[in-house]
Structures are given as C-alpha cells and as structure tokens.
Amino acid sequence: MQARVGDRITMAAEHVGQGTREGTVREVKGEGGGPPYVVEWSDGHTGIIHPGPGSVLRCEHPDDAPTGS
C-alpha cells in the first residue's frame, strides 16, 4: 500500500459491532509512500497506523478524482 499526505483513508472495523473509521493521512513515515502513517481521524483524534495482514484500507487522494468534461 502506498499513501500520500492528504489521502482520505477508510479502515474497516476490527471487531464485530465496530464501525469503519475515516480519516486523512497527515504524514507518511515509510519509504515510497509505505506505512506507518499518521492519520487524523474524523473524530479529531490523531494516531499512527501500520496496516498489517488482513487490514482492509481504502486510500483516495483528491487529485485522483475524475474530472468532468
């Protein structure tokens, strides 16, 4: 997985009954866009994540959005 500062990240729930978490990548600490990432979550908390095997993440960067014609 590769991420860039500003990417929107969605992380699937780790346990039954938990919702997904959404946030914005604020810092990429790994080489070539790799983890770990500093993420500011939608609830205002900031944390470092290092996605492991079985993690389900979706990263979207505003510049990658399709443009209208």
N, CA, C and O atoms as a Tripos MOL2 file, in Angstrom:
@<TRIPOS>MOLECULE
protein
  276   275    69     0     0
PROTEIN
NO_CHARGES

@<TRIPOS>ATOM
      1 N           0.8360   -1.1730    0.0000 N.3       1 MET1
      2 CA          0.0000    0.0000    0.0000 C.3       1 MET1
      3 C           0.8810    1.2350    0.0000 C.2       1 MET1
      4 O           1.8930    1.2930    0.6970 O.2       1 MET1
      5 N           0.4830    2.2180   -0.7900 N.am      2 GLN2
      6 CA          1.1790    3.4910   -0.8280 C.3       2 GLN2
      7 C           0.1690    4.5940   -0.5780 C.2       2 GLN2
      8 O          -0.9390    4.5640   -1.1120 O.2       2 GLN2
      9 N           0.5460    5.5540    0.2230 N.am      3 ALA3
     10 CA         -0.3320    6.6810    0.5320 C.3       3 ALA3
     11 C           0.4560    7.9720    0.3870 C.2       3 ALA3
     12 O           1.6870    7.9770    0.3880 O.2       3 ALA3
     13 N          -0.2810    9.0610    0.2610 N.am      4 ARG4
     14 CA          0.2960   10.4030    0.1900 C.3       4 ARG4
     15 C          -0.3960   11.2810    1.2200 C.2       4 ARG4
     16 O          -1.5380   11.0310    1.6050 O.2       4 ARG4
     17 N           0.3110   12.3080    1.6570 N.am      5 VAL5
     18 CA         -0.2930   13.2750    2.5720 C.3       5 VAL5
     19 C          -1.5250   13.8450    1.8950 C.2       5 VAL5
     20 O          -1.4820   14.2400    0.7290 O.2       5 VAL5
     21 N          -2.6260   13.8850    2.6370 N.am      6 GLY6
     22 CA         -3.8870   14.3890    2.1090 C.3       6 GLY6
     23 C          -4.8330   13.2970    1.6680 C.2       6 GLY6
     24 O          -6.0170   13.5560    1.4510 O.2       6 GLY6
     25 N          -4.3240   12.0520    1.5270 N.am      7 ASP7
     26 CA         -5.2100   10.9470    1.1560 C.3       7 ASP7
     27 C          -6.2700   10.7610    2.2200 C.2       7 ASP7
     28 O          -6.0090   10.8960    3.4150 O.2       7 ASP7
     29 N          -7.4830   10.4450    1.7610 N.am      8 ARG8
     30 CA         -8.5610   10.0400    2.6670 C.3       8 ARG8
     31 C          -8.4040    8.5460    2.8540 C.2       8 ARG8
     32 O          -8.2130    7.8140    1.8830 O.2       8 ARG8
     33 N          -8.4810    8.0890    4.0770 N.am      9 ILE9
     34 CA         -8.2900    6.6780    4.3630 C.3       9 ILE9
     35 C          -9.4940    6.1510    5.1310 C.2       9 ILE9
     36 O          -9.9740    6.7840    6.0710 O.2       9 ILE9
     37 N          -9.9690    4.9890    4.7180 N.am     10 THR10
     38 CA        -11.0680    4.3100    5.3960 C.3      10 THR10
     39 C         -10.5390    2.9780    5.8810 C.2      10 THR10
     40 O          -9.9850    2.2030    5.1010 O.2      10 THR10
     41 N         -10.7060    2.7070    7.1570 N.am     11 MET11
     42 CA        -10.2190    1.4660    7.7350 C.3      11 MET11
     43 C         -11.4090    0.6540    8.2200 C.2      11 MET11
     44 O         -12.2420    1.1390    8.9860 O.2      11 MET11
     45 N         -11.4730   -0.5850    7.7610 N.am     12 ALA12
     46 CA        -12.5830   -1.4670    8.1370 C.3      12 ALA12
     47 C         -12.5380   -1.7520    9.6300 C.2      12 ALA12
     48 O         -11.4860   -1.6600   10.2640 O.2      12 ALA12
     49 N         -13.6780   -2.0920   10.1720 N.am     13 ALA13
     50 CA        -13.7950   -2.4230   11.5950 C.3      13 ALA13
     51 C         -12.9330   -3.6300   11.9320 C.2      13 ALA13
     52 O         -12.8080   -4.5600   11.1350 O.2      13 ALA13
     53 N         -12.3380   -3.6050   13.1270 N.am     14 GLU14
     54 CA        -11.5140   -4.7210   13.5890 C.3      14 GLU14
     55 C         -12.3460   -5.7590   14.3310 C.2      14 GLU14
     56 O         -11.9570   -6.9250   14.4030 O.2      14 GLU14
     57 N         -13.4890   -5.3490   14.8860 N.am     15 HIS15
     58 CA        -14.3220   -6.2270   15.6980 C.3      15 HIS15
     59 C         -15.7840   -6.0750   15.2950 C.2      15 HIS15
     60 O         -16.1990   -5.0280   14.7980 O.2      15 HIS15
     61 N         -16.5470   -7.1240   15.5130 N.am     16 VAL16
     62 CA        -17.9830   -7.0810   15.2460 C.3      16 VAL16
     63 C         -18.6040   -5.9710   16.0850 C.2      16 VAL16
     64 O         -18.3010   -5.8320   17.2700 O.2      16 VAL16
     65 N         -19.4670   -5.1910   15.4650 N.am     17 GLY17
     66 CA        -20.1380   -4.1130   16.1790 C.3      17 GLY17
     67 C         -19.4390   -2.7690   16.0540 C.2      17 GLY17
     68 O         -20.0220   -1.7390   16.3930 O.2      17 GLY17
     69 N         -18.2020   -2.7590   15.5730 N.am     18 GLN18
     70 CA        -17.4890   -1.5040   15.3630 C.3      18 GLN18
     71 C         -17.8060   -0.9750   13.9730 C.2      18 GLN18
     72 O         -18.0330   -1.7490   13.0430 O.2      18 GLN18
     73 N         -17.8210    0.3230   13.8380 N.am     19 GLY19
     74 CA        -17.9930    0.9360   12.5260 C.3      19 GLY19
     75 C         -16.6500    1.1430   11.8570 C.2      19 GLY19
     76 O         -15.5990    0.9570   12.4720 O.2      19 GLY19
     77 N         -16.6940    1.5280   10.5940 N.am     20 THR20
     78 CA        -15.4560    1.8610    9.9060 C.3      20 THR20
     79 C         -14.9280    3.1880   10.4380 C.2      20 THR20
     80 O         -15.6790    3.9970   10.9820 O.2      20 THR20
     81 N         -13.6230    3.3980   10.2730 N.am     21 ARG21
     82 CA        -13.0020    4.6540   10.6860 C.3      21 ARG21
     83 C         -12.5510    5.3840    9.4360 C.2      21 ARG21
     84 O         -12.0120    4.7770    8.5110 O.2      21 ARG21
     85 N         -12.7760    6.6970    9.4150 N.am     22 GLU22
     86 CA        -12.3510    7.5090    8.2850 C.3      22 GLU22
     87 C         -11.4620    8.6230    8.7770 C.2      22 GLU22
     88 O         -11.6840    9.1880    9.8480 O.2      22 GLU22
     89 N         -10.4530    8.9360    7.9860 N.am     23 GLY23
     90 CA         -9.5380    9.9910    8.3740 C.3      23 GLY23
     91 C          -8.7270   10.4780    7.1930 C.2      23 GLY23
     92 O          -8.9580   10.0860    6.0490 O.2      23 GLY23
     93 N          -7.7650   11.3470    7.4960 N.am     24 THR24
     94 CA         -6.8920   11.9410    6.4890 C.3      24 THR24
     95 C          -5.4480   11.6740    6.8730 C.2      24 THR24
     96 O          -5.0540   11.8740    8.0220 O.2      24 THR24
     97 N          -4.6540   11.2170    5.8980 N.am     25 VAL25
     98 CA         -3.2340   10.9710    6.1350 C.3      25 VAL25
     99 C          -2.5470   12.3230    6.2920 C.2      25 VAL25
    100 O          -2.6060   13.1670    5.3980 O.2      25 VAL25
    101 N          -1.9000   12.5200    7.4290 N.am     26 ARG26
    102 CA         -1.1920   13.7790    7.7090 C.3      26 ARG26
    103 C           0.3150   13.6530    7.5330 C.2      26 ARG26
    104 O           1.0020   14.6500    7.3070 O.2      26 ARG26
    105 N           0.8350   12.4240    7.6380 N.am     27 GLU27
    106 CA          2.2720   12.2010    7.4750 C.3      27 GLU27
    107 C           2.4930   10.7530    7.0470 C.2      27 GLU27
    108 O           1.8460    9.8350    7.5510 O.2      27 GLU27
    109 N           3.4210   10.5670    6.1070 N.am     28 VAL28
    110 CA          3.8260    9.2370    5.6670 C.3      28 VAL28
    111 C           5.2300    9.0190    6.1880 C.2      28 VAL28
    112 O           6.1520    9.7370    5.8000 O.2      28 VAL28
    113 N           5.4090    8.0440    7.0590 N.am     29 LYS29
    114 CA          6.7080    7.8160    7.6930 C.3      29 LYS29
    115 C           7.5470    6.7550    6.9830 C.2      29 LYS29
    116 O           8.7580    6.6860    7.1950 O.2      29 LYS29
    117 N           6.9200    5.9220    6.1410 N.am     30 GLY30
    118 CA          7.6420    4.8690    5.4420 C.3      30 GLY30
    119 C           8.2330    5.3570    4.1300 C.2      30 GLY30
    120 O           7.9080    6.4400    3.6430 O.2      30 GLY30
    121 N           9.1080    4.5300    3.5690 N.am     31 GLU31
    122 CA          9.7240    4.8650    2.2910 C.3      31 GLU31
    123 C           8.7520    4.6240    1.1500 C.2      31 GLU31
    124 O           7.9750    3.6700    1.1820 O.2      31 GLU31
    125 N           8.7930    5.4790    0.1500 N.am     32 GLY32
    126 CA          7.9920    5.2960   -1.0500 C.3      32 GLY32
    127 C           6.4950    5.2990   -0.8180 C.2      32 GLY32
    128 O           5.7540    4.6690   -1.5730 O.2      32 GLY32
    129 N           6.0400    5.9860    0.1980 N.am     33 GLY33
    130 CA          4.6140    6.0590    0.4820 C.3      33 GLY33
    131 C           4.0950    4.9230    1.3400 C.2      33 GLY33
    132 O           2.8890    4.7910    1.5470 O.2      33 GLY33
    133 N           5.0150    4.0950    1.8420 N.am     34 GLY34
    134 CA          4.6100    2.9630    2.6770 C.3      34 GLY34
    135 C           4.3420    3.3600    4.1080 C.2      34 GLY34
    136 O           4.6790    4.4680    4.5260 O.2      34 GLY34
    137 N           3.7320    2.4490    4.8730 N.am     35 PRO35
    138 CA          3.4320    2.7140    6.2750 C.3      35 PRO35
    139 C           4.6990    2.7470    7.1130 C.2      35 PRO35
    140 O           5.7480    2.2720    6.6790 O.2      35 PRO35
    141 N           4.6020    3.3030    8.3020 N.am     36 PRO36
    142 CA          3.3980    3.7400    9.0120 C.3      36 PRO36
    143 C           2.9350    5.1240    8.5590 C.2      36 PRO36
    144 O           3.6760    5.8950    7.9490 O.2      36 PRO36
    145 N           1.6550    5.4020    8.8940 N.am     37 TYR37
    146 CA          1.0190    6.6620    8.5410 C.3      37 TYR37
    147 C           0.4950    7.3470    9.7950 C.2      37 TYR37
    148 O          -0.0180    6.7000   10.7080 O.2      37 TYR37
    149 N           0.6350    8.6760    9.8200 N.am     38 VAL38
    150 CA         -0.0190    9.4620   10.8580 C.3      38 VAL38
    151 C          -1.3580    9.8780   10.2660 C.2      38 VAL38
    152 O          -1.4130   10.5320    9.2240 O.2      38 VAL38
    153 N          -2.4400    9.4910   10.9420 N.am     39 VAL39
    154 CA         -3.7900    9.7370   10.4320 C.3      39 VAL39
    155 C          -4.5690   10.5850   11.4230 C.2      39 VAL39
    156 O          -4.5710   10.3090   12.6230 O.2      39 VAL39
    157 N          -5.2310   11.6200   10.9170 N.am     40 GLU40
    158 CA         -6.1770   12.4010   11.7130 C.3      40 GLU40
    159 C          -7.5560   11.8350   11.4140 C.2      40 GLU40
    160 O          -8.0640   11.9660   10.3010 O.2      40 GLU40
    161 N          -8.1580   11.2030   12.4200 N.am     41 TRP41
    162 CA         -9.4530   10.5560   12.2500 C.3      41 TRP41
    163 C         -10.5800   11.5770   12.3000 C.2      41 TRP41
    164 O         -10.4110   12.6770   12.8270 O.2      41 TRP41
    165 N         -11.7220   11.2100   11.7540 N.am     42 SER42
    166 CA        -12.8640   12.1240   11.6730 C.3      42 SER42
    167 C         -13.3660   12.5680   13.0420 C.2      42 SER42
    168 O         -14.0450   13.5890   13.1460 O.2      42 SER42
    169 N         -13.0410   11.8100   14.1020 N.am     43 ASP43
    170 CA        -13.4640   12.2080   15.4530 C.3      43 ASP43
    171 C         -12.4880   13.1960   16.0920 C.2      43 ASP43
    172 O         -12.6640   13.5850   17.2470 O.2      43 ASP43
    173 N         -11.4480   13.6050   15.3340 N.am     44 GLY44
    174 CA        -10.4930   14.5910   15.8260 C.3      44 GLY44
    175 C          -9.2360   14.0040   16.4290 C.2      44 GLY44
    176 O          -8.2670   14.7300   16.6550 O.2      44 GLY44
    177 N          -9.2250   12.7070   16.6970 N.am     45 HIS45
    178 CA         -8.0310   12.0610   17.2390 C.3      45 HIS45
    179 C          -7.0050   11.8270   16.1400 C.2      45 HIS45
    180 O          -7.3560   11.6520   14.9730 O.2      45 HIS45
    181 N          -5.7410   11.8270   16.5260 N.am     46 THR46
    182 CA         -4.6530   11.5460   15.6040 C.3      46 THR46
    183 C          -3.8960   10.3460   16.1250 C.2      46 THR46
    184 O          -3.6800   10.2180   17.3300 O.2      46 THR46
    185 N          -3.4880    9.4590   15.2200 N.am     47 GLY47
    186 CA         -2.7390    8.2820   15.6290 C.3      47 GLY47
    187 C          -1.8810    7.7580   14.4980 C.2      47 GLY47
    188 O          -2.0450    8.1410   13.3400 O.2      47 GLY47
    189 N          -0.9650    6.8770   14.8520 N.am     48 ILE48
    190 CA         -0.1020    6.2330   13.8770 C.3      48 ILE48
    191 C          -0.6640    4.8480   13.6000 C.2      48 ILE48
    192 O          -0.9670    4.0920   14.5230 O.2      48 ILE48
    193 N          -0.8000    4.5230   12.3170 N.am     49 ILE49
    194 CA         -1.2530    3.1790   11.9680 C.3      49 ILE49
    195 C          -0.1980    2.5120   11.0910 C.2      49 ILE49
    196 O           0.4850    3.1640   10.3010 O.2      49 ILE49
    197 N          -0.0890    1.2270   11.2480 N.am     50 HIS50
    198 CA          0.7880    0.4080   10.4190 C.3      50 HIS50
    199 C          -0.0460   -0.7910   10.0080 C.2      50 HIS50
    200 O          -0.0470   -1.8100   10.7000 O.2      50 HIS50
    201 N          -0.7650   -0.6840    8.8780 N.am     51 PRO51
    202 CA         -1.6750   -1.7490    8.4760 C.3      51 PRO51
    203 C          -0.9560   -3.0860    8.3630 C.2      51 PRO51
    204 O           0.1170   -3.1770    7.7660 O.2      51 PRO51
    205 N          -1.5450   -4.1020    8.9320 N.am     52 GLY52
    206 CA         -0.9630   -5.4360    8.9000 C.3      52 GLY52
    207 C          -1.7660   -6.3590    8.0160 C.2      52 GLY52
    208 O          -2.7390   -5.9450    7.3850 O.2      52 GLY52
    209 N          -1.3520   -7.6230    7.9710 N.am     53 PRO53
    210 CA         -2.0920   -8.6020    7.1740 C.3      53 PRO53
    211 C          -3.5550   -8.6560    7.6080 C.2      53 PRO53
    212 O          -3.8550   -8.6650    8.8020 O.2      53 PRO53
    213 N          -4.4390   -8.6930    6.6550 N.am     54 GLY54
    214 CA         -5.8630   -8.7500    6.9560 C.3      54 GLY54
    215 C          -6.5050   -7.3870    7.0960 C.2      54 GLY54
    216 O          -7.7270   -7.2920    7.2060 O.2      54 GLY54
    217 N          -5.7050   -6.3230    7.0930 N.am     55 SER55
    218 CA         -6.2710   -4.9740    7.1660 C.3      55 SER55
    219 C          -6.9510   -4.6460    5.8480 C.2      55 SER55
    220 O          -6.4670   -5.0020    4.7740 O.2      55 SER55
    221 N          -8.0700   -3.9680    5.9510 N.am     56 VAL56
    222 CA         -8.7730   -3.5240    4.7560 C.3      56 VAL56
    223 C          -8.7770   -2.0040    4.7880 C.2      56 VAL56
    224 O          -9.4060   -1.3930    5.6520 O.2      56 VAL56
    225 N          -8.0730   -1.4000    3.8410 N.am     57 LEU57
    226 CA         -7.9500    0.0530    3.7860 C.3      57 LEU57
    227 C          -8.2830    0.5320    2.3860 C.2      57 LEU57
    228 O          -8.0590   -0.1730    1.4010 O.2      57 LEU57
    229 N          -8.8160    1.7300    2.3120 N.am     58 ARG58
    230 CA         -9.0420    2.3810    1.0300 C.3      58 ARG58
    231 C          -8.4560    3.7780    1.1360 C.2      58 ARG58
    232 O          -8.8400    4.5490    2.0140 O.2      58 ARG58
    233 N          -7.5330    4.1060    0.2480 N.am     59 CYS59
    234 CA         -6.9450    5.4440    0.2370 C.3      59 CYS59
    235 C          -7.3860    6.1620   -1.0310 C.2      59 CYS59
    236 O          -7.3530    5.5980   -2.1250 O.2      59 CYS59
    237 N          -7.7930    7.3990   -0.8680 N.am     60 GLU60
    238 CA         -8.1990    8.2090   -2.0030 C.3      60 GLU60
    239 C          -7.5510    9.5710   -1.8710 C.2      60 GLU60
    240 O          -7.5520   10.1740   -0.7980 O.2      60 GLU60
    241 N          -7.0000   10.0470   -2.9660 N.am     61 HIS61
    242 CA         -6.3820   11.3600   -2.9640 C.3      61 HIS61
    243 C          -7.2490   12.2970   -3.7870 C.2      61 HIS61
    244 O          -7.6930   11.9260   -4.8740 O.2      61 HIS61
    245 N          -7.5020   13.5120   -3.2900 N.am     62 PRO62
    246 CA         -8.3710   14.4500   -4.0130 C.3      62 PRO62
    247 C          -7.9400   14.6720   -5.4650 C.2      62 PRO62
    248 O          -8.7910   14.8830   -6.3290 O.2      62 PRO62
    249 N          -6.6500   14.6280   -5.7450 N.am     63 ASP63
    250 CA         -6.1720   14.8590   -7.1220 C.3      63 ASP63
    251 C          -6.5300   13.7130   -8.0550 C.2      63 ASP63
    252 O          -6.4900   13.8760   -9.2740 O.2      63 ASP63
    253 N          -6.8840   12.5430   -7.4960 N.am     64 ASP64
    254 CA         -7.1940   11.3750   -8.3070 C.3      64 ASP64
    255 C          -8.6780   11.3070   -8.6960 C.2      64 ASP64
    256 O          -9.0800   10.4130   -9.4410 O.2      64 ASP64
    257 N          -9.4740   12.2270   -8.2070 N.am     65 ALA65
    258 CA        -10.9130   12.2160   -8.5080 C.3      65 ALA65
    259 C         -11.1240   12.4730   -9.9830 C.2      65 ALA65
    260 O         -10.4220   13.2920  -10.5760 O.2      65 ALA65
    261 N         -12.0850   11.7830  -10.5870 N.am     66 PRO66
    262 CA        -12.3520   12.0110  -12.0180 C.3      66 PRO66
    263 C         -12.7940   13.4490  -12.2640 C.2      66 PRO66
    264 O         -13.4940   14.0450  -11.4450 O.2      66 PRO66
    265 N         -12.3890   13.9790  -13.3690 N.am     67 THR67
    266 CA        -12.7600   15.3650  -13.7050 C.3      67 THR67
    267 C         -13.8890   15.3450  -14.7180 C.2      67 THR67
    268 O         -13.9810   14.4360  -15.5430 O.2      67 THR67
    269 N         -14.7350   16.3400  -14.6520 N.am     68 GLY68
    270 CA        -15.8370   16.4550  -15.6090 C.3      68 GLY68
    271 C         -15.3390   16.9760  -16.9380 C.2      68 GLY68
    272 O         -14.2900   17.6160  -17.0100 O.2      68 GLY68
    273 N         -16.0790   16.7070  -17.9740 N.am     69 SER69
    274 CA        -15.6410   17.1990  -19.3040 C.3      69 SER69
    275 C         -16.3850   18.4350  -19.6920 C.2      69 SER69
    276 O         -16.1520   18.9840  -20.7690 O.2      69 SER69
@<TRIPOS>BOND
     1     1     2 1
     2     2     3 1
     3     3     4 2
     4     3     5 am
     5     5     6 1
     6     6     7 1
     7     7     8 2
     8     7     9 am
     9     9    10 1
    10    10    11 1
    11    11    12 2
    12    11    13 am
    13    13    14 1
    14    14    15 1
    15    15    16 2
    16    15    17 am
    17    17    18 1
    18    18    19 1
    19    19    20 2
    20    19    21 am
    21    21    22 1
    22    22    23 1
    23    23    24 2
    24    23    25 am
    25    25    26 1
    26    26    27 1
    27    27    28 2
    28    27    29 am
    29    29    30 1
    30    30    31 1
    31    31    32 2
    32    31    33 am
    33    33    34 1
    34    34    35 1
    35    35    36 2
    36    35    37 am
    37    37    38 1
    38    38    39 1
    39    39    40 2
    40    39    41 am
    41    41    42 1
    42    42    43 1
    43    43    44 2
    44    43    45 am
    45    45    46 1
    46    46    47 1
    47    47    48 2
    48    47    49 am
    49    49    50 1
    50    50    51 1
    51    51    52 2
    52    51    53 am
    53    53    54 1
    54    54    55 1
    55    55    56 2
    56    55    57 am
    57    57    58 1
    58    58    59 1
    59    59    60 2
    60    59    61 am
    61    61    62 1
    62    62    63 1
    63    63    64 2
    64    63    65 am
    65    65    66 1
    66    66    67 1
    67    67    68 2
    68    67    69 am
    69    69    70 1
    70    70    71 1
    71    71    72 2
    72    71    73 am
    73    73    74 1
    74    74    75 1
    75    75    76 2
    76    75    77 am
    77    77    78 1
    78    78    79 1
    79    79    80 2
    80    79    81 am
    81    81    82 1
    82    82    83 1
    83    83    84 2
    84    83    85 am
    85    85    86 1
    86    86    87 1
    87    87    88 2
    88    87    89 am
    89    89    90 1
    90    90    91 1
    91    91    92 2
    92    91    93 am
    93    93    94 1
    94    94    95 1
    95    95    96 2
    96    95    97 am
    97    97    98 1
    98    98    99 1
    99    99   100 2
   100    99   101 am
   101   101   102 1
   102   102   103 1
   103   103   104 2
   104   103   105 am
   105   105   106 1
   106   106   107 1
   107   107   108 2
   108   107   109 am
   109   109   110 1
   110   110   111 1
   111   111   112 2
   112   111   113 am
   113   113   114 1
   114   114   115 1
   115   115   116 2
   116   115   117 am
   117   117   118 1
   118   118   119 1
   119   119   120 2
   120   119   121 am
   121   121   122 1
   122   122   123 1
   123   123   124 2
   124   123   125 am
   125   125   126 1
   126   126   127 1
   127   127   128 2
   128   127   129 am
   129   129   130 1
   130   130   131 1
   131   131   132 2
   132   131   133 am
   133   133   134 1
   134   134   135 1
   135   135   136 2
   136   135   137 am
   137   137   138 1
   138   138   139 1
   139   139   140 2
   140   139   141 am
   141   141   142 1
   142   142   143 1
   143   143   144 2
   144   143   145 am
   145   145   146 1
   146   146   147 1
   147   147   148 2
   148   147   149 am
   149   149   150 1
   150   150   151 1
   151   151   152 2
   152   151   153 am
   153   153   154 1
   154   154   155 1
   155   155   156 2
   156   155   157 am
   157   157   158 1
   158   158   159 1
   159   159   160 2
   160   159   161 am
   161   161   162 1
   162   162   163 1
   163   163   164 2
   164   163   165 am
   165   165   166 1
   166   166   167 1
   167   167   168 2
   168   167   169 am
   169   169   170 1
   170   170   171 1
   171   171   172 2
   172   171   173 am
   173   173   174 1
   174   174   175 1
   175   175   176 2
   176   175   177 am
   177   177   178 1
   178   178   179 1
   179   179   180 2
   180   179   181 am
   181   181   182 1
   182   182   183 1
   183   183   184 2
   184   183   185 am
   185   185   186 1
   186   186   187 1
   187   187   188 2
   188   187   189 am
   189   189   190 1
   190   190   191 1
   191   191   192 2
   192   191   193 am
   193   193   194 1
   194   194   195 1
   195   195   196 2
   196   195   197 am
   197   197   198 1
   198   198   199 1
   199   199   200 2
   200   199   201 am
   201   201   202 1
   202   202   203 1
   203   203   204 2
   204   203   205 am
   205   205   206 1
   206   206   207 1
   207   207   208 2
   208   207   209 am
   209   209   210 1
   210   210   211 1
   211   211   212 2
   212   211   213 am
   213   213   214 1
   214   214   215 1
   215   215   216 2
   216   215   217 am
   217   217   218 1
   218   218   219 1
   219   219   220 2
   220   219   221 am
   221   221   222 1
   222   222   223 1
   223   223   224 2
   224   223   225 am
   225   225   226 1
   226   226   227 1
   227   227   228 2
   228   227   229 am
   229   229   230 1
   230   230   231 1
   231   231   232 2
   232   231   233 am
   233   233   234 1
   234   234   235 1
   235   235   236 2
   236   235   237 am
   237   237   238 1
   238   238   239 1
   239   239   240 2
   240   239   241 am
   241   241   242 1
   242   242   243 1
   243   243   244 2
   244   243   245 am
   245   245   246 1
   246   246   247 1
   247   247   248 2
   248   247   249 am
   249   249   250 1
   250   250   251 1
   251   251   252 2
   252   251   253 am
   253   253   254 1
   254   254   255 1
   255   255   256 2
   256   255   257 am
   257   257   258 1
   258   258   259 1
   259   259   260 2
   260   259   261 am
   261   261   262 1
   262   262   263 1
   263   263   264 2
   264   263   265 am
   265   265   266 1
   266   266   267 1
   267   267   268 2
   268   267   269 am
   269   269   270 1
   270   270   271 1
   271   271   272 2
   272   271   273 am
   273   273   274 1
   274   274   275 1
   275   275   276 2
@<TRIPOS>SUBSTRUCTURE
     1 MET1         2 RESIDUE 1 A MET
     2 GLN2         6 RESIDUE 1 A GLN
     3 ALA3        10 RESIDUE 1 A ALA
     4 ARG4        14 RESIDUE 1 A ARG
     5 VAL5        18 RESIDUE 1 A VAL
     6 GLY6        22 RESIDUE 1 A GLY
     7 ASP7        26 RESIDUE 1 A ASP
     8 ARG8        30 RESIDUE 1 A ARG
     9 ILE9        34 RESIDUE 1 A ILE
    10 THR10       38 RESIDUE 1 A THR
    11 MET11       42 RESIDUE 1 A MET
    12 ALA12       46 RESIDUE 1 A ALA
    13 ALA13       50 RESIDUE 1 A ALA
    14 GLU14       54 RESIDUE 1 A GLU
    15 HIS15       58 RESIDUE 1 A HIS
    16 VAL16       62 RESIDUE 1 A VAL
    17 GLY17       66 RESIDUE 1 A GLY
    18 GLN18       70 RESIDUE 1 A GLN
    19 GLY19       74 RESIDUE 1 A GLY
    20 THR20       78 RESIDUE 1 A THR
    21 ARG21       82 RESIDUE 1 A ARG
    22 GLU22       86 RESIDUE 1 A GLU
    23 GLY23       90 RESIDUE 1 A GLY
    24 THR24       94 RESIDUE 1 A THR
    25 VAL25       98 RESIDUE 1 A VAL
    26 ARG26      102 RESIDUE 1 A ARG
    27 GLU27      106 RESIDUE 1 A GLU
    28 VAL28      110 RESIDUE 1 A VAL
    29 LYS29      114 RESIDUE 1 A LYS
    30 GLY30      118 RESIDUE 1 A GLY
    31 GLU31      122 RESIDUE 1 A GLU
    32 GLY32      126 RESIDUE 1 A GLY
    33 GLY33      130 RESIDUE 1 A GLY
    34 GLY34      134 RESIDUE 1 A GLY
    35 PRO35      138 RESIDUE 1 A PRO
    36 PRO36      142 RESIDUE 1 A PRO
    37 TYR37      146 RESIDUE 1 A TYR
    38 VAL38      150 RESIDUE 1 A VAL
    39 VAL39      154 RESIDUE 1 A VAL
    40 GLU40      158 RESIDUE 1 A GLU
    41 TRP41      162 RESIDUE 1 A TRP
    42 SER42      166 RESIDUE 1 A SER
    43 ASP43      170 RESIDUE 1 A ASP
    44 GLY44      174 RESIDUE 1 A GLY
    45 HIS45      178 RESIDUE 1 A HIS
    46 THR46      182 RESIDUE 1 A THR
    47 GLY47      186 RESIDUE 1 A GLY
    48 ILE48      190 RESIDUE 1 A ILE
    49 ILE49      194 RESIDUE 1 A ILE
    50 HIS50      198 RESIDUE 1 A HIS
    51 PRO51      202 RESIDUE 1 A PRO
    52 GLY52      206 RESIDUE 1 A GLY
    53 PRO53      210 RESIDUE 1 A PRO
    54 GLY54      214 RESIDUE 1 A GLY
    55 SER55      218 RESIDUE 1 A SER
    56 VAL56      222 RESIDUE 1 A VAL
    57 LEU57      226 RESIDUE 1 A LEU
    58 ARG58      230 RESIDUE 1 A ARG
    59 CYS59      234 RESIDUE 1 A CYS
    60 GLU60      238 RESIDUE 1 A GLU
    61 HIS61      242 RESIDUE 1 A HIS
    62 PRO62      246 RESIDUE 1 A PRO
    63 ASP63      250 RESIDUE 1 A ASP
    64 ASP64      254 RESIDUE 1 A ASP
    65 ALA65      258 RESIDUE 1 A ALA
    66 PRO66      262 RESIDUE 1 A PRO
    67 THR67      266 RESIDUE 1 A THR
    68 GLY68      270 RESIDUE 1 A GLY
    69 SER69      274 RESIDUE 1 A SER
